[in-house]
Amino acid sequence: MSQQFELFEIANPCIGVCQSNKKGYCFGCLRSRTERQLWHDMTTEQHREVLRLVNGRRQRIEQMRQRKNEQLGFDFNEAAETGELF
């Protein structure tokens, strides 16, 4: 099987936040410490795999946020109702 020729380099997903949670995942790009440290030495296929993992992490975070909002019964994006006090 022939390999596909890459026209464009896969860009580094870093957005410059560069702070990690206690498990070592970056708050900005959602990569692990190892994924961040080895990015420049990875092949294109390895870059794709990291980006696939990052996408899965992003989806899980969004699902957790939605469940949390449903449990609390709040929509934080919606303007709060304020009644008149006097």
C-alpha positions as CSV (number, residue, x, y, z in Angstrom):
1,M,0.0,0.0,0.0
2,S,1.4,3.4,-1.0
3,Q,1.6,6.2,1.6
4,Q,-0.2,9.4,1.0
5,F,2.0,12.5,0.3
6,E,1.6,15.2,2.9
7,L,1.2,18.7,1.4
8,F,1.0,20.5,4.7
9,E,2.7,20.0,8.0
10,I,0.3,19.4,10.9
11,A,0.4,22.5,13.0
12,N,1.2,22.4,16.7
13,P,-2.1,22.7,18.6
14,C,-0.6,24.9,21.4
15,I,-2.6,28.0,22.0
16,G,-0.1,29.5,24.5
17,V,-2.0,28.8,27.8
18,C,0.6,26.1,28.9
19,Q,-0.8,25.3,32.3
20,S,-1.5,21.7,33.3
21,N,-4.1,20.2,35.5
22,K,-3.1,17.7,38.3
23,K,-3.2,14.8,35.8
24,G,-0.8,16.6,33.5
25,Y,-3.1,17.6,30.7
26,C,-2.7,21.2,29.4
27,F,-5.7,23.4,29.9
28,G,-5.1,25.1,26.5
29,C,-4.4,22.3,24.0
30,L,-5.5,19.3,26.1
31,R,-2.3,17.3,25.4
32,S,-0.5,15.3,28.0
33,R,3.0,16.3,29.2
34,T,4.5,13.6,27.1
35,E,2.5,14.6,24.0
36,R,3.7,18.2,24.4
37,Q,7.3,17.3,25.0
38,L,7.6,14.9,22.1
39,W,5.5,16.8,19.5
40,H,8.5,18.0,17.4
41,D,9.9,14.4,17.2
42,M,6.6,12.8,16.2
43,T,5.7,11.6,12.8
44,T,2.7,12.8,10.9
45,E,0.7,9.7,11.9
46,Q,1.6,10.3,15.5
47,H,0.5,13.9,15.2
48,R,-2.9,12.7,13.9
49,E,-3.2,10.2,16.7
50,V,-2.5,13.0,19.3
51,L,-5.1,15.2,17.6
52,R,-7.6,12.4,17.6
53,L,-7.1,11.9,21.4
54,V,-7.3,15.7,22.0
55,N,-10.7,15.7,20.1
56,G,-12.0,12.9,22.3
57,R,-10.8,14.7,25.5
58,R,-12.6,17.9,24.3
59,Q,-15.8,16.0,23.7
60,R,-15.7,14.4,27.1
61,I,-15.1,17.8,28.8
62,E,-18.1,19.3,26.9
63,Q,-20.3,16.3,27.9
64,M,-19.3,16.7,31.5
65,R,-20.1,20.5,31.3
66,Q,-23.5,19.8,29.8
67,R,-24.3,17.2,32.5
68,K,-23.2,19.5,35.3
69,N,-25.4,22.3,33.9
70,E,-28.4,19.9,33.6
71,Q,-27.8,18.8,37.2
72,L,-27.7,22.4,38.5
73,G,-30.6,23.5,36.3
74,F,-28.7,26.6,35.2
75,D,-27.9,27.9,31.8
76,F,-24.8,30.0,32.4
77,N,-25.0,31.5,28.9
78,E,-28.5,32.8,29.5
79,A,-29.1,36.2,31.1
80,A,-30.3,36.0,34.7
81,E,-33.8,37.2,35.5
82,T,-33.8,40.0,38.0
83,G,-36.9,41.1,39.6
84,E,-37.6,44.5,41.1
85,L,-36.8,44.7,44.8
86,F,-38.9,47.9,45.5
